[in-house]
């Protein structure tokens, strides 16, 4: 039994349910910033591709040589956004904090620093309704650590800019 048969059995026209789902998609379209937990929102995509990491060479190079520091900065920025819905005024600080040390220790002891990135990437995807899967996150973090960290940093920068613009508009009105 397909969707049109179900709709017709319930007494409504078959194309009305298609119209309603299309309206939901139109109402929910946007950047997906903020508002985690809204399940009827459409899926979005990363603002920047995984291999556009060369557009931010500084973060990419830091991710190659000191991924733990970029991870720490990204973690602090994401936590600040989660708690305050505003950009971190320190822009992640130096990155040398407990998260950085944990990443470094896992990397040095057994090469598993990338595992910490899985949770962070999943949190970012959930917060902004970004399409993807835990399998893709795992492969990306393991094989493309510098690109993955740079992509997350750039995503956070875009969301911080959007949050700052929203905050300015609120103060101006």
NUSE-689617 format. One record per residue (C-alpha): residue number from 0; y, x, z; residue in one letter. Coordinates in nm, 3 decimals, decimal comma. Each point is the difference from the previous one (the first is absolute). Layout:
N
- i; py; px; pz; aa
- NUM; Y; X; Z; A .
...
***
This chain:
173
- i; py; px; pz; aa
- 0; 0,000; 0,000; 0,000; X .
- 1; 0,334; 0,154; -0,103; X .
- 2; 0,349; -0,048; 0,147; X .
- 3; 0,102; -0,275; -0,244; X .
- 4; -0,308; -0,205; 0,087; X .
- 5; 0,073; 0,036; 0,372; X .
- 6; 0,363; -0,107; -0,051; X .
- 7; -0,103; -0,300; -0,210; X .
- 8; -0,257; -0,110; 0,256; X .
- 9; 0,269; 0,007; 0,271; X .
- 10; 0,218; -0,226; -0,209; X .
- 11; 0,272; 0,237; -0,116; X .
- 12; 0,056; 0,123; -0,353; X .
- 13; -0,177; 0,324; -0,087; X .
- 14; 0,315; 0,190; -0,098; X .
- 15; 0,193; -0,099; 0,314; X .
- 16; -0,192; 0,250; 0,217; X .
- 17; 0,069; 0,271; -0,258; X .
- 18; 0,371; -0,091; 0,014; X .
- 19; 0,002; 0,021; 0,380; X .
- 20; -0,163; 0,344; 0,003; X .
- 21; 0,248; 0,118; -0,266; X .
- 22; 0,291; -0,126; 0,216; X .
- 23; -0,138; 0,189; 0,300; X .
- 24; -0,010; 0,320; -0,207; X .
- 25; 0,361; -0,049; -0,114; X .
- 26; 0,124; -0,073; 0,353; X .
- 27; -0,176; 0,303; 0,145; X .
- 28; 0,100; 0,254; -0,262; X .
- 29; 0,219; 0,290; 0,108; X .
- 30; -0,030; 0,349; 0,135; X .
- 31; -0,224; -0,098; 0,288; X .
- 32; 0,218; 0,193; 0,244; X .
- 33; -0,046; -0,082; 0,366; X .
- 34; -0,181; -0,319; 0,089; X .
- 35; -0,358; 0,114; 0,055; X .
- 36; -0,253; -0,277; 0,047; X .
- 37; 0,118; -0,238; -0,271; X .
- 38; -0,326; -0,063; -0,178; X .
- 39; 0,130; -0,216; -0,286; X .
- 40; 0,222; 0,278; -0,133; X .
- 41; -0,105; 0,166; -0,325; X .
- 42; -0,120; 0,356; -0,007; X .
- 43; 0,250; 0,269; -0,087; X .
- 44; -0,037; 0,356; -0,122; X .
- 45; 0,126; 0,335; 0,120; X .
- 46; 0,361; 0,054; -0,104; X .
- 47; -0,098; 0,342; -0,137; X .
- 48; -0,324; 0,107; -0,162; X .
- 49; -0,236; 0,242; 0,170; X .
- 50; 0,069; 0,272; -0,254; X .
- 51; 0,376; -0,044; -0,004; X .
- 52; 0,002; 0,234; 0,299; X .
- 53; 0,188; 0,257; -0,210; X .
- 54; 0,304; -0,229; 0,020; X .
- 55; 0,031; 0,112; 0,364; X .
- 56; -0,092; 0,368; -0,024; X .
- 57; 0,115; 0,084; 0,353; X .
- 58; -0,231; -0,251; 0,167; X .
- 59; -0,281; 0,086; -0,240; X .
- 60; 0,022; 0,374; 0,079; X .
- 61; 0,016; -0,071; 0,373; X .
- 62; -0,306; -0,225; -0,040; X .
- 63; -0,187; 0,286; -0,170; X .
- 64; 0,079; 0,262; 0,265; X .
- 65; 0,045; -0,209; 0,317; X .
- 66; -0,154; -0,343; -0,050; X .
- 67; -0,008; -0,049; 0,376; X .
- 68; 0,382; 0,008; 0,018; X .
- 69; 0,045; -0,251; -0,283; X .
- 70; -0,263; -0,220; 0,162; X .
- 71; 0,187; 0,019; 0,333; X .
- 72; 0,334; -0,085; -0,162; X .
- 73; -0,148; -0,291; -0,194; X .
- 74; -0,172; -0,130; 0,313; X .
- 75; 0,324; 0,007; 0,200; X .
- 76; 0,195; -0,172; -0,280; X .
- 77; -0,266; -0,269; -0,038; X .
- 78; -0,019; -0,060; 0,376; X .
- 79; 0,379; -0,033; 0,016; X .
- 80; -0,001; -0,251; -0,286; X .
- 81; -0,282; -0,195; 0,164; X .
- 82; 0,177; -0,019; 0,336; X .
- 83; 0,364; -0,042; -0,106; X .
- 84; 0,008; -0,109; -0,367; X .
- 85; 0,263; 0,271; -0,050; X .
- 86; -0,008; 0,348; -0,147; X .
- 87; -0,077; 0,286; 0,237; X .
- 88; 0,336; 0,170; 0,063; X .
- 89; -0,178; 0,336; 0,031; X .
- 90; -0,192; -0,056; -0,327; X .
- 91; -0,322; 0,101; 0,172; X .
- 92; 0,152; 0,289; 0,191; X .
- 93; -0,157; 0,342; -0,042; X .
- 94; -0,349; -0,142; -0,040; X .
- 95; -0,130; 0,229; 0,275; X .
- 96; -0,128; -0,253; 0,250; X .
- 97; -0,330; -0,127; 0,142; X .
- 98; -0,101; -0,161; -0,331; X .
- 99; 0,064; 0,328; -0,182; X .
- 100; -0,202; 0,196; 0,257; X .
- 101; -0,291; -0,242; -0,022; X .
- 102; 0,000; 0,025; -0,382; X .
- 103; 0,021; 0,380; 0,018; X .
- 104; -0,281; 0,023; 0,257; X .
- 105; -0,231; -0,221; -0,206; X .
- 106; 0,087; 0,196; -0,313; X .
- 107; -0,056; 0,342; 0,158; X .
- 108; -0,314; -0,087; 0,195; X .
- 109; -0,195; -0,198; -0,258; X .
- 110; 0,219; -0,077; -0,302; X .
- 111; 0,036; -0,368; 0,092; X .
- 112; 0,377; -0,032; 0,039; X .
- 113; 0,003; -0,231; -0,300; X .
- 114; -0,195; -0,260; 0,203; X .
- 115; 0,314; -0,076; 0,203; X .
- 116; 0,180; -0,083; -0,322; X .
- 117; -0,241; -0,288; -0,068; X .
- 118; 0,136; -0,210; 0,284; X .
- 119; 0,359; 0,074; -0,090; X .
- 120; -0,055; -0,090; -0,366; X .
- 121; -0,179; -0,322; 0,098; X .
- 122; 0,289; -0,092; 0,230; X .
- 123; 0,252; 0,060; -0,279; X .
- 124; -0,204; -0,205; -0,245; X .
- 125; -0,032; -0,287; 0,247; X .
- 126; 0,368; 0,005; 0,096; X .
- 127; 0,123; -0,015; -0,359; X .
- 128; -0,293; -0,197; -0,148; X .
- 129; -0,091; 0,287; -0,233; X .
- 130; -0,311; -0,038; -0,210; X .
- 131; -0,283; 0,240; 0,075; X .
- 132; -0,315; 0,052; 0,202; X .
- 133; -0,125; 0,220; 0,279; X .
- 134; -0,227; 0,175; -0,251; X .
- 135; 0,297; 0,092; -0,218; X .
- 136; 0,193; 0,110; 0,309; X .
- 137; -0,287; 0,227; 0,100; X .
- 138; -0,031; 0,162; -0,344; X .
- 139; 0,377; 0,040; -0,029; X .
- 140; 0,039; 0,159; 0,344; X .
- 141; -0,293; 0,237; -0,052; X .
- 142; 0,059; 0,114; -0,358; X .
- 143; 0,378; -0,040; -0,033; X .
- 144; 0,143; 0,065; 0,346; X .
- 145; 0,338; 0,143; -0,114; X .
- 146; 0,054; -0,275; -0,258; X .
- 147; -0,108; -0,269; 0,244; X .
- 148; 0,234; 0,122; 0,275; X .
- 149; 0,289; 0,029; -0,248; X .
- 150; -0,065; -0,351; -0,131; X .
- 151; 0,005; -0,139; 0,354; X .
- 152; 0,319; 0,189; 0,081; X .
- 153; 0,172; -0,139; -0,308; X .
- 154; -0,123; -0,352; 0,079; X .
- 155; 0,141; 0,030; 0,351; X .
- 156; 0,331; 0,130; -0,138; X .
- 157; 0,029; -0,305; -0,229; X .
- 158; -0,078; -0,238; 0,286; X .
- 159; 0,241; 0,180; 0,234; X .
- 160; 0,273; -0,032; -0,262; X .
- 161; -0,076; -0,373; -0,038; X .
- 162; 0,007; -0,044; 0,380; X .
- 163; 0,333; 0,186; 0,022; X .
- 164; 0,152; -0,215; -0,275; X .
- 165; -0,118; -0,317; 0,174; X .
- 166; 0,145; 0,125; 0,329; X .
- 167; 0,335; 0,075; -0,166; X .
- 168; 0,012; -0,345; -0,161; X .
- 169; -0,075; -0,162; 0,336; X .
- 170; 0,283; 0,192; 0,170; X .
- 171; 0,246; -0,083; -0,282; X .
- 172; -0,055; -0,376; 0,023; X .
***
